């Protein structure tokens, strides 16, 4: 049990808690009370209320093998989405909640795990719940999962709160399973229409919540652009989420022990934040704890920044591949945080106990995949193969990586490991085969690895072997950036000139010459050396 320290600020005399309402008008609103408190609900005919009660009952009583057409019906789901959109706009972008409350993280369509957890905690309206997002994708019952939660929200609006996660965005759930599930469970026309209706609901979801004004809850993490809670009042919904800015950080950011404040995220979107950033955020906004989800953690929860940041993940045995537990946070009326764990046995698999060496890297790779960090997969795979090569276990490591990494990428990672080991000639012979040409992405990765590990010799070999044929301008710019990282810091002018010469020769026909000239001038300026005239002559300057 984690007891929150007293806040240093004076609490308001009349906290809004469950009585919060939005400034955005709603056409039909009624006031009701389940627990002696007022709440606001969009007005619904009794027929709709009965429909929602029957729908949530069917979903709760369904089994994993129950046909979906016995549980959910298109017309009911459409009406539910219309009502839910109105209801979500009643809650403000920053929801104020009073404890006690249960908090759950990612669910990802794992309906029957959710039902099992609700059996332990109780259900609305008897208990109050806050869900932190990522209701859909990956799991087989995304429609049923989000629909059950929306039914609870419509029936008991002051006992159920739903925040937006990164999977509640069109571009993500179009590609990670929810769209396909809609088309699979209904005919194509209905499926597309239903998927689109859910997007309208997602665009109206709140982004964050505060519990007793002391615990800040969000799906992803904190943002350096958030400096006062009054900023939430300026958010206009419905809205989509851009790939930069405060809203992006709220649904995408991750904590990281490798940085103090903020740094670009390896996900390729948003940022990571460190211990100092959490401490400064909590102090500036007068809160005690940040509660977030977004990452699969093996115990179901994970503490960060001296327990000022808590990650909660509520999908056990995630995707049937990771033997993780799920967790639920419970904050009681005394603002004590208790953690309830939920575990289940993964079918046909036993977890590997205390893996070490490159085998521990395989476990990390599973987490990277679960946390959607595709830009980190190749880096992790490189380190795994590098260590396995040193222990003469390369073949075993390659077999372990095959389920997670595309074969073409795996082959090229292996090539770079050989380059690192000084076996450049063997790689050169391999590349002569017609089916072994490097793709744009492979070259970018290999050069990036050279830059990251400050290796100049493998980079020169790579340049000589690959010759950079058919590379896009974007890739060549990326390559030049890595060249200056490797050679600029070493002041190795000769090596830099040689590599740039190769790149220029390979890109003469298609590269924008002005951009290339600008890059070359910038690189030589970085190392305080005048660029040789031969490079300018090469591109006709």
Long-range contacts (C-beta under 8 A, 24 or more apart in sequence): 1-336, 1-337, 1-338, 2-307, 2-336, 2-337, 2-338, 2-339, 3-334, 3-335, 3-336, 3-337, 4-214, 4-215, 4-288, 4-289, 4-335, 4-336, 4-337, 5-288, 7-213, 7-214, 7-286, 7-287, 7-288, 8-286, 9-286, 11-212, 11-213, 12-213, 15-96, 15-98, 15-212, 15-213, 16-96, 17-96, 17-97, 17-98, 17-212, 18-96, 18-97, 18-98, 18-158, 20-91, 20-92, 20-95, 20-96, 21-90, 21-92, 22-89, 22-90, 22-91, 22-92, 23-92, 23-233, 24-89, 24-236, 24-237, 26-86, 26-89, 26-90, 27-86, 28-86, 29-90, 34-125, 34-156, 34-158, 34-159, 35-125, 35-158, 35-159, 37-158, 38-158, 39-157, 39-158, 40-90, 40-157, 41-87, 41-90, 41-154, 41-157, 42-83, 42-86, 42-87, 42-90, 42-154, 44-83, 44-154, 48-79, 48-83, 49-155, 51-76, 51-79, 51-80, 52-80, 52-151, 52-154, 52-155, 53-151, 53-155, 55-80, 55-147, 55-151, 56-148, 56-151, 56-152, 56-155, 59-111, 59-144, 59-147, 59-148, 59-151, 60-115, 60-148, 62-111, 62-144, 63-112, 64-112, 64-140, 68-143, 68-144, 68-185, 69-185, 71-144, 72-143, 72-144, 72-147, 72-185, 74-186, 74-190, 74-194, 77-143, 77-147, 77-194, 77-197, 78-193, 78-194, 78-197, 80-147, 80-150, 80-151, 80-154, 81-150, 81-194, 81-197, 81-198, 81-200, 81-201, 82-197, 83-154, 84-150, 84-153, 84-154, 84-201, 84-204, 85-200, 85-201, 85-204, 85-238, 87-153, 87-154, 87-157, 88-153, 88-162, 88-201, 88-204, 88-205, 88-206, 88-237, 89-204, 89-237, 89-238, 90-157, 91-157, 91-161, 91-206, 92-206, 92-232, 92-233, 93-206, 93-207, 93-208, 93-232, 93-233, 93-235, 93-237, 94-206, 94-207, 94-208, 94-209, 94-210, 94-229, 94-232, 94-233, 95-161, 95-163, 95-206, 95-208, 95-209, 95-210, 96-209, 96-210, 96-213, 97-128, 97-130, 97-161, 97-209, 97-210, 97-211, 97-212, 98-211, 98-212, 99-211, 99-212, 99-331, 99-332, 99-333, 99-335, 100-128, 100-330, 100-331, 100-332, 100-333, 101-128, 101-129, 101-130, 101-211, 101-330, 101-331, 102-127, 102-128, 102-129, 102-130, 102-328, 102-329, 102-330, 103-129, 103-130, 103-131, 103-132, 103-217, 103-291, 103-312, 103-328, 103-329, 103-330, 103-331, 104-129, 104-130, 104-131, 104-132, 104-312, 104-314, 104-328, 104-329, 105-132, 105-134, 105-292, 105-293, 105-294, 105-311, 105-312, 105-313, 105-314, 105-315, 105-327, 106-132, 106-133, 106-134, 106-165, 106-293, 106-294, 106-296, 106-313, 106-314, 106-315, 107-131, 107-134, 107-135, 107-139, 107-145, 107-314, 107-315, 108-134, 108-135, 108-136, 108-137, 108-138, 108-139, 108-142, 108-167, 108-315, 108-318, 108-319, 109-135, 109-136, 109-137, 109-138, 109-139, 109-140, 109-141, 109-142, 109-144, 109-145, 109-177, 109-178, 109-181, 110-139, 110-141, 110-145, 110-315, 110-316, 111-139, 111-141, 111-144, 111-145, 111-148, 112-141, 113-314, 113-315, 113-316, 113-317, 113-326, 113-342, 113-344, 114-145, 114-148, 114-314, 116-342, 116-344, 117-314, 117-326, 117-328, 117-342, 120-328, 120-340, 120-342, 121-328, 121-330, 121-340, 123-152, 124-152, 124-155, 124-156, 124-159, 124-160, 125-155, 125-156, 125-159, 127-159, 128-158, 128-159, 128-160, 129-159, 129-160, 129-161, 130-161, 130-163, 130-209, 130-211, 130-217, 131-160, 131-161, 131-162, 131-163, 132-163, 132-165, 132-217, 132-218, 132-219, 132-291, 132-292, 132-293, 132-294, 132-312, 133-162, 133-163, 133-164, 133-165, 133-166, 133-167, 133-168, 133-205, 133-219, 133-251, 133-293, 133-294, 134-165, 134-166, 134-167, 134-168, 134-219, 134-293, 134-294, 135-162, 135-165, 135-167, 135-168, 136-167, 136-168, 136-173, 136-177, 136-178, 136-181, 136-198, 137-167, 137-172, 137-173, 137-176, 137-177, 137-178, 138-176, 138-177, 138-318, 138-319, 139-177, 139-315, 139-319, 140-181, 142-177, 142-178, 142-181, 143-178, 143-181, 143-182, 143-185, 143-194, 146-198, 150-201, 161-206, 161-209, 162-205, 162-206, 163-205, 163-206, 163-207, 163-208, 163-209, 163-217, 163-218, 163-219, 164-202, 164-205, 164-206, 164-207, 164-219, 164-241, 164-251, 165-219, 165-220, 165-251, 165-293, 165-294, 166-219, 166-220, 166-251, 166-252, 166-294, 166-372, 168-202, 168-205, 168-251, 169-202, 169-240, 169-241, 169-251, 170-199, 170-202, 170-240, 173-199, 173-202, 176-372, 200-238, 203-237, 203-238, 203-239, 203-240, 204-237, 204-238, 207-232, 207-235, 207-247, 207-250, 207-251, 208-232, 208-250, 210-287, 211-331, 212-335, 213-286, 213-287, 214-287, 214-288, 214-289, 214-335, 215-287, 215-288, 215-289, 215-290, 215-291, 215-331, 215-335, 215-337, 216-282, 216-285, 216-287, 216-289, 216-290, 216-291, 217-290, 217-291, 217-292, 218-250, 218-251, 218-290, 218-291, 218-292, 219-250, 219-251, 219-292, 219-293, 219-294, 220-249, 220-250, 220-251, 220-252, 220-253, 220-254, 220-270, 220-292, 220-293, 220-294, 221-249, 221-250, 221-252, 221-253, 221-254, 221-255, 221-270, 221-273, 221-290, 221-292, 221-294, 221-309, 222-249, 222-253, 222-273, 222-277, 222-278, 222-281, 222-290, 223-249, 223-250, 223-253, 223-271, 224-249, 224-261, 224-262, 224-271, 224-273, 224-277, 225-249, 226-250, 226-281, 226-285, 227-284, 227-285, 228-285, 229-285, 243-269, 243-270, 244-270, 251-294, 252-294, 253-294, 254-294, 254-295, 254-371, 255-292, 255-304, 255-305, 255-309, 255-311, 257-304, 266-373, 266-375, 266-376, 266-379, 267-371, 267-372, 267-373, 267-374, 267-375, 267-376, 268-374, 268-375, 274-305, 275-304, 275-305, 275-306, 278-304, 278-305, 278-308, 278-309, 279-305, 279-306, 279-308, 282-308, 289-337, 291-329, 294-371, 295-367, 295-371, 296-322, 296-324, 296-367, 296-370, 296-371, 297-324, 298-322, 298-323, 298-324, 298-325, 299-324, 299-325, 299-327, 299-341, 300-324, 300-325, 300-326, 300-327, 300-339, 300-341, 300-342, 301-327, 301-329, 301-339, 301-341, 310-337, 314-342, 316-342, 316-343, 316-344, 317-344, 317-346, 318-370, 319-370, 320-346, 320-347, 321-366, 321-370, 322-366, 322-367, 322-370, 323-349, 323-350, 323-351, 357-387, 357-388, 357-391, 358-383, 358-384, 358-385, 358-387, 358-388, 358-391, 358-393, 358-397, 359-400, 361-387, 362-397, 362-400, 362-401, 365-401, 365-404, 365-405, 366-404, 369-404, 377-404, 377-405, 378-405, 378-409, 378-413, 378-445, 379-449, 379-452, 381-405, 381-409, 381-410, 381-413, 382-413, 382-416, 382-417, 382-449, 385-413, 385-414, 385-417, 386-417, 386-420, 389-417, 389-418, 389-421, 408-439, 408-442, 409-441, 409-442, 409-445, 411-436, 412-438, 412-442, 412-445, 412-446, 413-445, 415-446, 416-445, 416-446, 416-449, 416-458, 416-462, 419-458, 419-461, 419-462, 420-453, 420-455, 420-458, 424-458, 424-461, 424-465, 427-461, 427-465, 428-461, 428-464, 428-465, 431-465, 431-466, 437-469, 438-466, 440-470, 440-471, 440-472, 440-475, 443-468, 443-471, 443-475, 443-479, 444-475, 444-478, 444-479, 447-478, 447-479, 447-482, 447-483, 448-478, 448-482, 450-482, 450-486, 451-481, 451-482, 451-483, 451-485, 451-486, 454-485, 454-486, 454-489, 454-490, 455-486, 456-486, 456-487, 456-490, 456-492, 456-495, 459-483, 459-486, 459-499, 460-495, 460-498, 460-499, 463-499, 463-502, 463-503, 464-502, 467-502, 467-506, 468-502, 468-503, 468-506, 468-507, 469-506, 471-506, 471-507, 473-507, 473-510, 473-511, 473-512, 473-515, 476-503, 476-506, 476-507, 476-511, 476-516, 477-515, 477-519, 479-503, 480-519, 480-520, 480-523, 483-523, 484-523, 484-526, 484-527, 487-527, 488-523, 488-526, 488-527, 491-527, 493-527, 493-529, 496-523, 496-527, 497-532, 497-535, 500-535, 501-534, 501-535, 501-538, 504-535, 504-538, 504-539, 505-538, 508-538, 508-539, 513-539, 513-540, 513-541, 517-541
